[in-house]
Amino acid sequence: MKKLLVASIFTIFILVLAACGGGSDETSGDNGDGGSEGESGEDSRLAEIQESGTVTIGFANEEPYGYEEDGELKGAAVDIATAVFENLGVDNIESQLLDFGQLIPGLNAGNFDVITAGMAINPDRCENADFGEPEMVYGEGLIVQADNPMDLHSYEDIAESDATVSIMSGATEIDYVQREGVSEGQIQEASDIPATFSAVESGRADATTGTEMTVKMALESANNGDLEFVEDFEQPDIEGVPSYGAAAFHPDNDELREAYNEELQKLIDDGTVAELLEQNGFHPENNAPPEDITTEEICSGEKY
C-alpha cells in the first residue's frame, strides 16, 4: 500500500510538470527559437506592404479627388496617397474605382488596405473605419437647371420651396440637407455625380449638391449648358461644414495608419500636399489641411 501511494504521488508530480510545460508552450507562443509569436510571429500589414512594394487602395470615382482619364488614375486623393506611400518605400498601387457608398464596406470586407476620396471625417463614419489625419478641407456646392428657375441659393431654399434634390448615395450632403429642413421625400439618391446631373437635367430633380470642387469641376468637364453652378450658394451653418477629408484604414491596421500619418505630416510641412491640391484645382490655402484640428477631435464630435 505504501509503495502504491508513493507511485501515485510520483505519477501526479510528473503529470503536473508536463501540464506546466505544455501550458507554457501554448500560452507563451514559444516558436522554438526562444521568442514568442507576439514578438516574432507574422509580419504586420505595414511590413507586408513594404516588403512586397504594393498597396491596395480603393478610390471613389469622383473628380477632382479620384478619377480615370485616358486609362490613368488621377486626382488629389490619388496624388497624396501615392506620395505618402512612396515615402514609405511602396511604389506600386493596385487601385480600384468604386461608387462612393462602396468604399467603407469594401475596406471592412478586406478588399483594400486603404480607401481615400477626400472622404469627410464624421463621427458616424468613425465607428466603421479609422481615419488618418485631415488632408484637405472643403465646403459644399449646388447645381441647378440653367438660369436657376426655382431661385435656389441654399439648402434652406430647397426645404422651403419643396424642391427635390438628387444626392450621391453615402454622401454627407444627405445629412446636411436634412438638418437644414429638407424632408426625406425631397431627396433622391443616385449612384454617382453624373447620375445626379442627369436627374436635374431631365427634370426628375430640381437640384443636386456635393462638395464644392466635385460638382463644379464635374460640371466644367460635362460642358453642359443646361445646368448651372450656383456661384452665390450660402454655405450651411451646421456642424460638419466645412468638411475635413482624409484616408481611412481598417481598425486592425493601426500601425499602417500611424505610419501613413507620419509621412503625411512631412508632406504637409514641406508644402507638397498644398502643391498637389493646387495641381488638382484646389485653392492651396483655402483647401489646405487644417493646422489645429485633429481626426480625434472630429470623431469625438468636439470639432464636428
C-alpha positions as CSV (number, residue, x, y, z in Angstrom):
1,M,0.0,0.0,0.0
2,K,2.8,2.4,0.9
3,K,4.6,1.6,-2.4
4,L,1.4,2.2,-4.3
5,L,0.9,5.6,-2.5
6,V,4.4,6.7,-3.4
7,A,4.0,5.6,-7.0
8,S,0.7,7.6,-7.2
9,I,2.3,10.7,-5.8
10,F,5.2,10.4,-8.3
11,T,2.8,10.0,-11.2
12,I,0.8,13.0,-10.2
13,F,4.0,15.0,-9.9
14,I,5.1,14.1,-13.4
15,L,1.7,15.0,-14.8
16,V,1.8,18.4,-13.1
17,L,5.2,19.1,-14.6
18,A,4.0,18.0,-18.1
19,A,0.9,20.2,-17.8
20,C,3.0,23.2,-16.7
21,G,5.4,22.6,-19.6
22,G,2.6,22.2,-22.1
23,G,0.8,25.3,-20.8
24,S,4.0,27.3,-21.2
25,D,4.4,26.3,-24.9
26,E,0.8,27.1,-25.7
27,T,0.2,30.3,-23.8
28,S,3.6,31.9,-24.4
29,G,3.7,31.1,-28.1
30,D,7.2,29.6,-27.9
31,N,8.2,29.1,-31.5
32,G,11.4,27.1,-30.8
33,D,13.8,29.9,-31.2
34,G,13.4,31.5,-27.7
35,G,10.9,34.1,-28.9
36,S,7.1,34.2,-28.8
37,E,4.5,34.7,-31.5
38,G,3.8,38.1,-30.2
39,E,7.4,39.1,-30.8
40,S,8.4,37.2,-33.9
41,G,5.2,36.0,-35.4
42,E,3.6,37.0,-38.6
43,D,4.6,40.4,-40.1
44,S,2.3,43.4,-39.7
45,R,0.3,44.5,-42.7
46,L,2.6,47.5,-43.0
47,A,5.7,45.3,-43.1
48,E,4.0,43.1,-45.7
49,I,3.2,46.1,-47.9
50,Q,6.7,47.4,-47.6
51,E,8.2,44.0,-48.4
52,S,6.0,43.5,-51.5
53,G,6.2,47.1,-52.6
54,T,2.4,47.0,-53.3
55,V,-0.5,48.6,-51.5
56,T,-4.2,48.1,-52.4
57,I,-6.3,51.3,-52.4
58,G,-9.9,51.9,-53.1
59,F,-10.8,55.3,-54.6
60,A,-14.2,56.9,-55.3
61,N,-14.8,57.8,-58.9
62,E,-15.2,61.5,-58.1
63,E,-13.3,64.3,-59.7
64,P,-11.1,66.0,-58.6
65,Y,-10.4,63.5,-55.7
66,G,-10.1,60.3,-57.8
67,Y,-11.0,59.6,-61.4
68,E,-9.7,57.9,-64.5
69,E,-8.6,59.8,-67.6
70,D,-7.1,58.0,-70.7
71,G,-6.6,54.9,-68.6
72,E,-4.6,56.8,-66.0
73,L,-5.8,57.2,-62.4
74,K,-5.7,60.9,-61.4
75,G,-7.0,63.2,-58.6
76,A,-5.9,64.9,-55.4
77,A,-6.6,61.9,-53.2
78,V,-4.7,59.7,-55.6
79,D,-1.7,62.0,-55.7
80,I,-1.5,62.5,-52.0
81,A,-1.8,58.7,-51.3
82,T,0.9,58.0,-53.9
83,A,3.3,60.5,-52.4
84,V,2.8,59.1,-48.9
85,F,3.4,55.5,-49.9
86,E,6.4,56.5,-52.0
87,N,7.9,57.9,-48.7
88,L,7.1,54.5,-47.1
89,G,9.0,52.7,-49.9
90,V,5.9,51.5,-51.7
91,D,5.9,52.3,-55.4
92,N,3.1,50.1,-56.7
93,I,-0.6,50.9,-56.1
94,E,-3.2,48.4,-57.0
95,S,-6.3,50.6,-57.3
96,Q,-10.0,50.3,-58.0
97,L,-12.5,53.0,-58.6
98,L,-15.8,52.5,-56.8
99,D,-19.1,54.2,-56.1
100,F,-18.6,56.3,-53.0
101,G,-21.0,54.2,-50.9
102,Q,-18.9,51.1,-51.6
103,L,-15.7,52.4,-50.0
104,I,-16.2,51.6,-46.3
105,P,-17.9,48.3,-46.9
106,G,-15.1,47.3,-49.2
107,L,-12.5,48.3,-46.7
108,N,-14.2,46.3,-43.9
109,A,-14.5,43.3,-46.2
110,G,-10.7,43.3,-46.5
111,N,-10.7,44.3,-50.2
112,F,-8.4,47.3,-49.6
113,D,-5.6,48.4,-47.3
114,V,-6.7,52.0,-47.6
115,I,-9.6,53.9,-49.0
116,T,-9.4,57.6,-49.9
117,A,-11.5,60.0,-51.8
118,G,-11.3,63.2,-49.8
119,M,-13.9,61.4,-47.6
120,A,-15.3,63.7,-45.0
121,I,-14.5,62.5,-41.4
122,N,-17.6,62.4,-39.2
123,P,-18.5,60.6,-36.0
124,D,-20.7,58.1,-37.7
125,R,-18.1,57.0,-40.2
126,C,-15.5,56.9,-37.4
127,E,-17.5,54.0,-35.9
128,N,-16.9,51.9,-39.1
129,A,-13.4,52.9,-40.1
130,D,-10.2,54.5,-38.7
131,F,-9.4,57.8,-40.4
132,G,-5.9,59.2,-40.9
133,E,-5.3,62.9,-40.2
134,P,-7.0,65.5,-42.4
135,E,-5.5,66.0,-45.9
136,M,-7.8,68.8,-47.1
137,V,-10.8,71.0,-46.1
138,Y,-13.7,72.0,-48.3
139,G,-17.3,73.3,-48.4
140,E,-20.5,72.5,-50.3
141,G,-21.7,73.3,-53.8
142,L,-25.1,73.4,-55.6
143,I,-26.1,72.6,-59.2
144,V,-29.4,73.6,-60.7
145,Q,-31.0,73.9,-64.1
146,A,-29.7,76.8,-66.2
147,D,-30.9,80.3,-65.0
148,N,-31.9,78.7,-61.7
149,P,-35.7,78.6,-62.3
150,M,-36.5,77.9,-58.7
151,D,-34.1,80.6,-57.4
152,L,-32.3,78.1,-55.1
153,H,-29.3,79.6,-53.2
154,S,-29.1,77.5,-50.0
155,Y,-30.3,74.2,-48.5
156,E,-33.0,76.2,-46.7
157,D,-34.3,77.4,-50.1
158,I,-34.7,73.8,-51.1
159,A,-36.6,73.0,-47.9
160,E,-38.9,76.0,-48.2
161,S,-39.7,75.5,-51.9
162,D,-40.4,71.8,-51.7
163,A,-37.8,71.3,-54.5
164,T,-36.3,67.9,-55.0
165,V,-32.6,67.3,-54.7
166,S,-30.5,64.4,-56.1
167,I,-27.6,63.3,-54.0
168,M,-24.9,60.6,-54.4
169,S,-25.6,57.6,-52.1
170,G,-23.4,57.6,-49.0
171,A,-22.6,61.3,-49.3
172,T,-22.6,63.5,-46.2
173,E,-24.9,66.0,-48.0
174,I,-27.9,63.8,-47.4
175,D,-27.5,64.5,-43.7
176,Y,-26.6,68.2,-44.3
177,V,-29.8,69.0,-46.3
178,Q,-32.0,67.2,-43.7
179,R,-30.5,69.3,-40.9
180,E,-31.4,72.4,-42.9
181,G,-35.1,71.2,-43.1
182,V,-35.2,69.2,-46.4
183,S,-37.5,66.2,-45.9
184,E,-36.7,62.6,-46.9
185,G,-39.4,62.8,-49.5
186,Q,-37.5,65.6,-51.3
187,I,-34.3,63.6,-51.5
188,Q,-33.4,61.2,-54.4
189,E,-30.3,59.1,-54.1
190,A,-28.1,58.3,-57.1
191,S,-25.1,56.1,-57.7
192,D,-22.6,58.9,-58.7
193,I,-22.3,62.5,-59.7
194,P,-23.2,62.0,-63.4
195,A,-26.4,60.3,-62.3
196,T,-27.3,63.3,-60.2
197,F,-26.6,65.7,-63.1
198,S,-28.8,63.5,-65.3
199,A,-31.7,63.8,-62.8
200,V,-31.5,67.6,-62.7
201,E,-31.1,67.9,-66.5
202,S,-34.1,65.7,-67.1
203,G,-36.3,67.5,-64.6
204,R,-36.6,64.5,-62.3
205,A,-34.8,66.6,-59.6
206,D,-34.5,70.4,-59.2
207,A,-31.0,70.4,-57.8
208,T,-28.0,68.4,-56.8
209,T,-25.4,69.1,-54.2
210,G,-22.0,67.7,-53.3
211,T,-18.6,69.0,-52.2
212,E,-17.9,72.3,-54.0
213,M,-14.9,71.2,-56.0
214,T,-16.5,68.0,-57.0
215,V,-19.7,69.4,-58.5
216,K,-18.0,72.5,-60.0
217,M,-15.3,70.5,-61.8
218,A,-17.7,67.8,-62.9
219,L,-19.9,70.4,-64.5
220,E,-17.0,72.0,-66.2
221,S,-16.0,68.6,-67.6
222,A,-19.5,67.8,-68.7
223,N,-19.7,71.2,-70.5
224,N,-23.5,71.0,-70.1
225,G,-25.2,74.3,-70.8
226,D,-28.5,73.0,-69.4
227,L,-27.0,73.1,-65.9
228,E,-25.6,75.9,-63.7
229,F,-23.3,76.1,-60.7
230,V,-24.8,78.4,-58.1
231,E,-21.9,80.9,-57.5
232,D,-23.6,82.6,-54.6
233,F,-24.5,79.4,-52.7
234,E,-24.9,80.1,-49.0
235,Q,-22.8,77.5,-47.0
236,P,-24.9,75.9,-44.3
237,D,-24.1,77.0,-40.8
238,I,-24.2,73.4,-39.4
239,E,-21.8,71.1,-37.7
240,G,-19.7,69.2,-40.3
241,V,-19.3,72.2,-42.6
242,P,-16.6,72.8,-43.6
243,S,-15.6,69.1,-44.1
244,Y,-12.2,67.6,-43.5
245,G,-11.2,64.9,-46.0
246,A,-8.9,62.0,-45.1
247,A,-7.8,58.5,-46.0
248,A,-9.4,55.6,-43.9
249,F,-8.0,52.3,-42.7
250,H,-9.3,49.1,-41.3
251,P,-9.5,49.2,-37.5
252,D,-7.0,46.3,-37.3
253,N,-4.3,48.2,-39.1
254,D,-3.2,50.8,-36.6
255,E,0.5,50.6,-37.5
256,L,-0.2,51.2,-41.1
257,R,-2.4,54.2,-40.3
258,E,0.2,55.7,-37.9
259,A,3.0,55.3,-40.5
260,Y,0.8,57.0,-43.1
261,N,0.0,59.9,-40.8
262,E,3.7,60.4,-40.0
263,E,4.7,60.6,-43.7
264,L,1.6,62.7,-44.5
265,Q,2.7,65.3,-41.9
266,K,6.1,65.5,-43.5
267,L,4.5,66.2,-46.9
268,I,2.2,68.8,-45.3
269,D,5.1,70.5,-43.6
270,D,7.3,70.7,-46.7
271,G,4.4,72.1,-48.9
272,T,4.0,69.0,-51.0
273,V,0.3,68.5,-50.1
274,A,-0.6,72.1,-50.9
275,E,1.1,71.8,-54.2
276,L,-0.7,68.6,-55.1
277,L,-4.0,70.2,-54.1
278,E,-3.3,73.2,-56.3
279,Q,-2.4,71.0,-59.2
280,N,-5.8,69.4,-59.0
281,G,-7.8,72.6,-59.0
282,F,-8.0,73.3,-55.2
283,H,-7.0,76.5,-53.6
284,P,-3.6,75.9,-51.9
285,E,-4.7,78.0,-48.8
286,N,-8.5,77.7,-48.6
287,N,-8.4,73.9,-49.1
288,A,-5.1,73.1,-47.3
289,P,-5.1,70.7,-44.3
290,P,-6.0,72.5,-41.0
291,E,-3.2,73.1,-38.6
292,D,-5.1,72.9,-35.4
293,I,-7.8,70.3,-35.9
294,T,-7.2,66.5,-35.5
295,T,-9.1,63.5,-36.5
296,E,-9.6,62.5,-32.9
297,E,-11.4,65.8,-32.2
298,I,-13.6,65.4,-35.3
299,C,-14.5,61.8,-34.5
300,S,-15.4,62.7,-30.9
301,G,-17.8,65.4,-32.1
302,E,-15.7,68.1,-30.4
303,K,-14.9,69.7,-33.8
304,Y,-17.7,68.4,-35.9
